[in-house]
Structures are given as structure tokens and as C-alpha cells.
Amino acid sequence: MSGRNAGPVLVLALVGCFGSDGGEAQRQAEVQRALDAWDDPTPPAGENPVIAAGLGPVLPPMAPHPEALSDRYLVILQSSPEPRVAAPSLAALAGQPDLLAPVVRASSSWFKGLAPCYELTVAGAFEHERQATTLERQLDLLGVDSYVKNAGRYVGPQEAVEAWCRRDQPRQVAGCDGVRFAEVHDGAAWLPLALDEDAATAAMQGLPAPTPLGGLDAWSSPLPPDRLPEGIAGTRWKLFAPASGRSLGLCKVSSFAAITSGHPHFGYLQQDPPPTAPGCGEPAPFARLSCKSPPDEPLVAVPGEAPDPVLYKALSPLRDIDLEDDVKALANRTPAFQSAFAEAREAANERSAPLQQLVTLTGYVAPGRKVLAVRVTLQTGDGEIWCGADDVRVELSAVYDWPADGGLGSELVPLHRVGNTELLGLIDLEGDGVPELVERVWPDTLRFDRAGLGPSCKAERAYCDCPC
């Protein structure tokens, strides 16, 4: 699966995750809502639509109880990044009612051991691997391709995973005003080229097979400069590392490559012998920049003729009870907090769990200025919401001036909802005194966040691993 064209597996957004302990009625309601989202009614009991039609391929039903596939060995006829795609092999089984009867579809995103964002067509699910391989051999004798995979534990629909699977965005999203996120591979900085899809496809046509670029998560093929529009070769870019607050100076485009990069499935990395082709992502045109020894962290590239942004350096984490109380008092009056609190309180009450309000403070310094990045977290328990955990976790962020007296200054970035994000650093791209939050959004998307105060910019990297 790649971030560019991975189709949606489920078109739904759930308020929170649910787990294996308690909340049975809620868990079943969430599963039913997810099944309904497929817009594919379950057939009458005991009747498979493939059998009823007498011909294939016809869509089998969604598994009405997907938790029954938990920790089972699945015999998979097809894994499709697009929903509701009939497996061609079903036509070969039209005259085999005993083999067709158990065929169902399921979402790979709901199981701990499977890469997310695929619709699976499952011919059978078994406790023991030998049972699954017996069916696999039987299908092979009929000319039907299949493979066996352990599903891992059933974790159900998870809001962040489903949101990721619904996405269909290019690697770099418009609105960056010339600014781009650069990647580091094999000790070099690589800049994604802003070509339209047709131009990029034409430029990469017929290139040699890719080879690893420093590791198995990135592969490259040389890209001849004469395949690219004029005016790209030799251009200069300024590179900045917001996480460490460093400027890497002025860099020059030195060469080009088609790079396929992404976070591969853990099983891909364990292959013996090692794989000979990329395991995640799609090729895209990149330019290598001449900067020496860039740090292995997200980099921001600005056109060479543009003004320098203002970099902020992070200070040590801060614990100040008075400041935390000031943040809580100020946050509690905002519409964003009130809406988030009402949602979190309702979810906490459903779980009969106390709701905590936590504040995290991080100071940042720039020439002549100090600011305070604030994270307000509403949670139950440990705030664990991944892989079937049943806690509540809702987070909001803001940035305030931090005057010399140590109090809370004026609001720079208003308090706003964030979800499953990691704050990497602050950078003021326009030099207008309002810093952008450089964030990593699960699973591997970089973005500038100004809470709607200005143009946004995102860069996605393909993710093909298991969500848990």
C-alpha cells in the first residue's frame, strides 16, 4: 500500500477505540456501524451471494462477526486497497458450494498482525496453520491462488487507522508556498519535485530497476536531468532542521532520482534472503541536495531567494504548577476546549472512568523571544487508545508568548484540537511572529499547523506496517 493511491478500506470515523475488556454493547454497536459503512447488506443466513447468483465473481458478504477471525490463520484469496472489489478467483469456485459458503470479506486494519488499509477476501479461518495450508493446497488444485496469513489479535476499528486509510492525497499537498519537506536517505537530503502527475509519470518511464538507498525503506533509480522541465537543475535551496533548531545553509540541486520510500511491513524486513524490490510506497521524482551531513530528522526546504524563516530551539520540559493552572483557567473558557471536554466527559462516563486534565509545557527560544507550546490532554487511565485499549484521550495544542516575568503572555496560536500528533518543533516561515507547529501525524505525515491561521502544508510517506 502507498500513501498516494491506497483506497479507503472503511468510510467511517469512530469517536474512540474500544478494547477486549468491558463495554460489550458499545463494542458491538461500533462493529455494526462499521459493517453498515460498507453499504453492502448481509445476505440471508446460510446464503452466499456467489452461490445464489450461480456465477462469479460476485462480492461475498462482509464477515458479520470479524472478531471470530482473531488470532486465526486466514486463507486469503485477495487483498485489495480498494473496497468492494470481487476476487477474480471466485469465478473458478462458482461450482464449489462447499468452498464458497465460508467466503467473506474483512478489513485488514482490524487485526494486529496485518498491514492496514486492505479489504481481504477470506476463504477460511483456522486455529492451526496446517488446517489453513490444507485448504490452500485444495484451492491450488482447482487453479485458485491463495496465501496463508496469521491475522493476529482482533483490535477492531480505530479512528486514527481508519482516517489514514480514507486518505487519497499526493505526497506533497498544495498550499506550501514554495516550502517543502525534504527527506534524508543514505546520509543525503532529497527534495521532492513539484511536478504534476503526468509529467512525473513520463519522467520515470522505463527507468532501471531500483536499488536500496541506504536501507530497505527507500529504493532509487537514477533519473536523467533531460527528462525534467528546464530550470530545476542547479537551483538552490535553504535547508532547516526544526527539531534541532539548526540551519544547514544554502544547498544546490546536484542530481535526480526516482525514489520509492515508505514504512514497510515488519515481515518484509525479516525476509531471508533480503527482498529485491521495494516493499512500500510508489516511485516519485526527487532532487539530491548538496548539503553535507544533514541530521536524520524532518527537514524544511525553502527556495534560495526566499527570506530565512525564524528557527526556535526547544528548552528542557517545564513543570510549573502556577503556569499549568493559568493554562487550565484560560483553556476552560475557549469553545475548542468546551467542545472537546463535553466529548471526552461523555466517553469517560460511558466507561465509568474518571476524566483527567493534564497540561504539558515546552519552552522555545528564538532571537529576542521566548514562547510556550502547550498541550492539554483529557484522558482516562493511562490515555492508551491503541490496539483495542479502552481509554479516552483527547488533545489540544496552543502557543503563547512567554514574557520575562515567567507568566503566560499573549496567544499566538489559539487552542485547537489535534489528534495522534507529535510536536517536532516550531518555525516561523513568514517571519510574522506567529510560529508554525511542525508535527508528525500518525502514522507518518509531516505538517505545518497554525490552527487555521494560514496556509497549511503536508507531506505523506507511505505506511504499510501493522497498526499495532
C-alpha positions in Angstrom: 0.0 0.0 0.0 1.2 3.5 -0.7 0.0 6.8 0.7 -0.8 8.1 -2.8 -3.4 5.7 -4.0 -4.3 3.4 -1.1 -8.1 3.4 -1.4 -10.3 3.6 1.7 -11.0 0.4 3.5 -13.8 1.8 5.6 -15.6 5.0 5.2 -16.2 5.8 8.8 -14.8 7.8 11.7 -15.3 6.5 15.2 -15.2 8.7 18.3 -12.7 6.4 20.1 -11.2 2.9 20.2 -12.6 0.0 22.1 -11.0 -3.0 23.6 -11.4 -6.5 24.7 -12.5 -5.8 28.3 -16.0 -4.5 29.1 -18.2 -2.3 27.0 -19.7 -5.2 25.1 -22.8 -3.3 24.0 -20.7 -0.4 22.8 -18.2 -2.7 21.1 -21.0 -4.4 19.2 -22.6 -1.1 18.2 -19.3 0.2 16.8 -18.7 -3.0 14.8 -22.2 -2.8 13.4 -21.8 0.8 12.4 -18.5 -0.1 10.7 -20.1 -3.0 8.8 -23.0 -0.8 7.7 -20.5 1.7 6.3 -19.6 -0.8 3.6 -23.1 -0.3 2.1 -23.3 -3.9 1.3 -26.2 -5.7 3.0 -25.5 -9.1 4.6 -27.3 -11.9 2.7 -29.9 -14.1 4.4 -28.4 -16.6 6.8 -26.7 -19.5 5.1 -26.9 -17.9 1.6 -23.7 -16.7 -0.1 -24.4 -14.3 -3.0 -21.9 -16.0 -5.1 -23.8 -19.3 -4.8 -27.1 -17.5 -5.2 -26.0 -16.0 -8.5 -24.6 -19.2 -9.7 -21.8 -17.3 -11.4 -18.8 -15.2 -10.2 -17.1 -13.1 -9.4 -19.7 -11.6 -7.1 -19.0 -9.9 -3.8 -19.1 -12.2 -0.8 -20.6 -10.7 2.4 -18.6 -8.8 5.0 -17.8 -11.0 8.0 -20.8 -10.3 10.4 -18.6 -11.2 13.4 -15.0 -10.2 12.4 -13.8 -10.9 15.9 -14.2 -14.6 15.1 -11.1 -14.2 12.8 -8.9 -13.1 15.8 -5.6 -15.0 16.1 -6.6 -17.3 13.2 -4.7 -18.4 10.2 -6.5 -16.9 7.2 -6.6 -18.4 3.7 -6.7 -15.2 1.7 -7.9 -15.1 -1.9 -7.3 -11.4 -2.4 -6.1 -8.3 -0.6 -7.3 -5.1 -2.3 -6.5 -1.5 -1.4 -10.0 -0.6 -2.9 -13.2 -1.7 -1.1 -15.8 -3.9 -2.7 -13.5 -5.4 -5.4 -14.5 -9.0 -6.3 -11.7 -11.5 -6.4 -11.4 -12.9 -9.9 -10.7 -16.4 -8.4 -14.3 -16.6 -7.2 -15.4 -17.3 -10.7 -13.4 -20.6 -10.6 -15.3 -21.5 -7.4 -18.8 -21.0 -8.8 -19.3 -24.8 -8.9 -17.9 -25.5 -5.5 -20.6 -24.5 -3.0 -18.8 -26.1 0.0 -15.7 -23.9 -0.7 -17.8 -20.8 -1.4 -20.1 -20.9 1.6 -17.5 -19.7 4.1 -16.0 -16.9 1.9 -16.3 -13.5 3.5 -14.6 -10.1 3.3 -12.9 -8.3 6.2 -10.8 -5.3 6.8 -7.1 -5.9 7.5 -7.0 -2.8 9.6 -8.9 -4.5 12.4 -6.2 -7.1 13.2 -2.9 -6.7 14.9 -0.8 -8.9 12.6 -1.9 -7.5 9.3 -0.9 -4.4 7.3 -3.8 -1.9 7.4 -5.9 -0.5 4.6 -6.7 -3.6 2.7 -10.0 -5.4 2.0 -9.4 -9.1 2.4 -11.4 -11.9 0.7 -11.0 -14.8 3.1 -11.8 -18.4 2.1 -11.4 -19.8 5.6 -10.0 -19.1 9.1 -8.4 -21.8 11.2 -6.9 -22.3 14.6 -3.9 -24.2 13.3 -1.7 -23.4 10.3 -1.8 -27.0 9.0 -5.6 -26.7 8.6 -5.1 -23.5 6.6 -2.4 -24.9 4.3 -4.6 -27.9 3.6 -7.3 -25.6 2.2 -4.6 -23.6 0.4 -3.5 -26.9 -1.4 -7.1 -27.8 -2.2 -7.6 -24.4 -3.8 -4.3 -24.7 -5.7 -5.5 -28.0 -7.3 -8.5 -26.0 -8.6 -6.3 -23.3 -10.1 -7.2 -20.8 -7.4 -4.4 -18.7 -6.0 -4.4 -18.0 -2.2 -2.0 -17.5 0.6 -2.0 -18.1 4.4 -1.5 -15.3 6.9 -2.0 -15.2 10.7 -4.4 -12.3 11.4 -3.1 -11.6 14.9 -5.4 -10.3 17.6 -8.6 -8.6 16.6 -8.5 -4.9 17.7 -11.5 -3.5 15.8 -11.9 -0.2 14.1 -9.5 2.5 15.3 -10.2 6.2 14.5 -6.6 7.1 13.5 -6.2 4.0 11.3 -9.5 4.4 9.5 -8.7 8.1 8.9 -5.4 7.2 7.4 -7.0 4.5 5.2 -9.5 7.0 3.8 -6.8 9.4 2.6 -6.0 9.8 -1.1 -3.6 12.7 -1.2 -0.4 13.4 -3.1 3.0 13.2 -1.3 3.2 17.0 -1.0 -0.1 18.9 -0.6 -0.7 22.3 -2.3 -0.6 25.4 -0.2 3.1 25.2 0.8 4.0 28.5 -0.9 7.3 27.0 -2.3 8.2 25.4 1.1 8.7 21.7 1.1 9.6 18.9 3.5 12.8 17.1 2.4 13.8 13.5 3.3 17.1 12.1 4.4 18.3 8.9 2.8 21.8 7.4 2.8 23.2 10.5 4.5 21.9 12.9 1.9 19.0 15.3 1.7 16.4 14.7 -1.0 13.9 17.2 -2.2 10.6 16.1 -3.7 10.0 17.7 -7.1 6.8 19.7 -7.6 5.7 18.0 -10.9 2.2 17.2 -11.9 1.3 13.6 -12.1 1.5 13.3 -15.9 5.0 14.9 -16.0 6.2 12.8 -13.1 5.0 9.6 -14.8 6.6 10.5 -18.1 9.9 11.4 -16.5 10.1 8.0 -14.7 9.0 5.8 -17.6 11.4 3.0 -18.4 13.9 3.6 -15.6 16.1 0.8 -14.5 15.0 -1.3 -11.5 15.5 0.5 -8.2 18.2 -0.4 -5.7 18.3 0.2 -1.9 19.1 3.7 -0.9 20.9 3.2 2.4 18.2 0.8 3.7 15.3 -1.3 2.7 12.8 1.5 3.5 13.9 3.5 0.4 14.9 2.5 -3.1 16.1 4.6 -6.0 16.7 4.7 -9.8 18.8 7.4 -11.4 16.6 10.0 -13.2 18.2 11.7 -16.2 18.0 15.5 -16.0 16.9 15.8 -19.6 13.6 14.2 -18.7 12.7 17.1 -16.3 11.5 20.6 -17.1 14.2 23.2 -17.6 15.1 25.4 -14.7 15.3 22.7 -12.0 18.9 21.6 -12.3 21.3 23.8 -10.3 18.6 25.6 -8.3 19.5 26.5 -4.7 17.5 25.7 -1.6 17.9 26.6 2.1 17.6 23.7 4.5 16.4 23.9 8.1 16.0 21.3 10.8 13.2 22.4 13.1 13.5 19.6 15.6 17.1 20.5 16.5 16.7 24.2 15.6 19.5 24.2 13.1 20.2 25.9 9.8 22.0 23.8 7.2 22.8 26.7 4.9 22.4 27.1 1.1 22.3 23.8 -0.9 22.3 23.1 -4.6 20.4 20.5 -6.6 23.2 18.1 -7.8 21.3 15.1 -9.3 18.0 13.4 -9.6 16.4 10.0 -8.8 13.1 8.3 -8.7 12.7 7.2 -5.0 10.2 4.7 -3.6 10.1 5.2 0.2 7.8 4.2 3.0 7.4 2.3 6.2 7.4 -1.4 5.1 5.6 -4.3 6.9 7.8 -5.9 9.6 7.6 -9.2 7.8 9.2 -7.6 4.7 12.3 -6.6 6.7 12.6 -10.2 8.1 12.8 -11.9 4.7 15.8 -14.2 4.1 17.2 -13.7 1.6 16.6 -9.9 1.7 14.0 -8.5 -0.7 15.0 -7.4 -4.1 12.2 -4.8 -4.7 10.5 -2.0 -2.6 8.1 -3.2 0.0 6.1 0.0 0.4 5.3 3.2 -1.5 5.4 4.4 -5.1 8.2 6.0 -7.1 8.3 9.8 -7.1 10.9 12.2 -8.6 13.4 13.7 -6.2 16.4 16.0 -6.4 19.5 15.4 -4.3 20.8 18.5 -2.4 24.4 19.2 -1.9 24.2 19.9 1.9 26.7 17.9 3.8 25.7 15.5 6.7 22.1 16.5 7.2 20.6 15.3 10.5 18.3 12.3 10.3 15.2 14.3 11.1 12.5 16.0 9.1 13.9 18.9 7.1 12.3 22.0 5.7 13.4 23.4 2.4 12.9 27.0 1.4 13.7 28.5 -2.1 17.2 30.0 -2.1 15.9 33.5 -2.9 13.3 33.5 -0.1 13.9 35.2 3.3 15.1 32.9 6.1 12.4 31.6 8.5 12.8 32.1 12.2 14.0 29.0 14.0 13.1 28.1 17.6 15.2 25.9 19.8 13.4 23.7 22.4 14.2 24.0 26.0 14.0 21.3 28.6 10.5 20.2 29.5 9.0 22.5 32.0 7.0 21.7 35.2 5.4 24.8 36.7 2.2 24.4 38.7 1.3 28.1 38.5 1.7 28.1 34.7 -0.3 24.9 34.4 -3.1 26.4 36.4 -3.1 29.5 34.3 -3.3 27.4 31.1 -6.2 25.4 32.5 -8.1 28.5 33.5 -7.5 30.1 30.1 -8.3 26.9 28.2 -11.5 26.2 30.0 -13.0 29.4 28.6 -12.4 28.6 24.9 -15.0 27.0 22.7 -12.5 24.5 21.4 -11.8 23.2 24.9 -15.5 23.2 25.9 -16.4 21.1 22.9 -13.5 18.6 23.5 -14.3 18.4 27.2 -18.0 17.6 26.5 -17.0 14.8 24.1 -14.3 13.4 26.5 -16.6 13.5 29.5 -19.4 11.6 27.7 -16.9 8.9 26.6 -15.5 8.7 30.2 -19.0 8.4 31.7 -19.8 5.5 29.3 -16.7 3.8 30.7 -17.5 4.8 34.3 -13.9 6.2 34.5 -12.7 9.5 36.0 -11.5 12.1 33.4 -8.2 13.7 34.0 -7.0 17.1 32.6 -3.2 17.2 32.1 -1.1 20.1 30.9 2.4 19.7 29.2 4.6 22.8 28.8 7.6 23.2 26.5 9.5 26.4 26.1 11.1 27.5 22.9 13.6 30.4 22.2 14.3 32.4 19.1 16.4 35.6 18.8 14.9 38.1 21.2 11.9 35.9 22.0 10.6 33.1 24.1 7.3 31.2 23.6 5.5 28.4 25.3 4.0 25.5 23.5 1.1 24.0 25.4 -0.6 20.6 25.1 -3.8 20.0 27.1 -4.8 16.3 27.3 -8.1 15.0 28.5 -7.9 11.3 29.3 -9.0 8.3 31.4 -6.5 5.9 32.8 -3.1 6.0 31.0 -4.7 7.6 27.9 -3.9 4.4 25.9 -6.2 4.3 22.8 -4.2 2.0 20.5 -4.8 -1.6 19.6 -8.1 -2.2 21.4 -7.3 -0.3 24.6 -10.4 1.3 26.1 -9.1 4.6 27.5 -10.2 8.1 26.4 -7.7 10.5 25.0 -8.5 14.0 23.5 -5.7 16.5 23.0 -5.5 20.2 22.2 -2.5 22.5 21.4 -1.7 26.2 21.6 1.3 28.6 21.6 1.7 31.6 23.9 4.2 34.3 24.3 6.4 33.7 27.4 7.5 37.1 28.8 10.5 37.6 31.0 8.4 37.6 34.2 7.6 33.9 33.5 3.9 34.3 33.2 1.6 33.4 30.4 1.7 36.0 27.6 -0.5 36.7 24.6 -2.0 34.0 22.5 0.0 33.3 19.2 -1.7 30.1 18.0 -5.1 29.5 19.6 -6.0 26.4 21.4 -7.2 23.8 18.9 -7.9 20.0 18.6 -5.0 17.8 17.5 -5.1 14.0 17.2 -2.3 11.5 17.3 0.3 14.1 16.7 3.9 14.6 17.9 5.2 18.1 18.1 8.7 18.1 16.5 9.5 21.8 16.7 8.5 25.4 15.9 9.5 27.5 12.9 8.2 30.9 11.7 8.1 30.6 7.9 6.7 34.0 7.1 8.6 36.0 9.8 5.3 37.4 11.0 5.8 36.5 14.7 3.4 33.5 14.5 5.3 30.2 14.6 4.1 27.1 12.7 4.0 23.9 14.7 5.9 21.2 12.9 4.1 18.0 13.7 4.2 14.3 12.8 0.7 12.9 12.4 0.1 9.2 12.7 1.4 7.2 11.0 4.0 9.2 9.0 2.6 12.5 7.8 4.5 15.8 8.4 2.6 19.0 8.5 2.8 22.7 9.5 0.0 23.6 11.9 -1.2 27.1 12.6 -4.7 26.2 13.7 -6.3 27.6 10.6 -4.5 30.9 10.7 -2.6 30.5 7.5 -1.8 28.1 4.6 -1.1 24.5 5.5 1.4 22.1 4.1 1.6 18.4 4.4 3.9 15.6 3.3 2.8 12.0 3.4 5.0 9.0 3.5 3.6 5.6 2.7 2.9 3.3 5.6 2.5 -0.5 5.1 3.1 -1.9 8.6 0.6 -3.2 11.1 -1.2 -0.5 13.1 -0.5 -2.2 16.4 
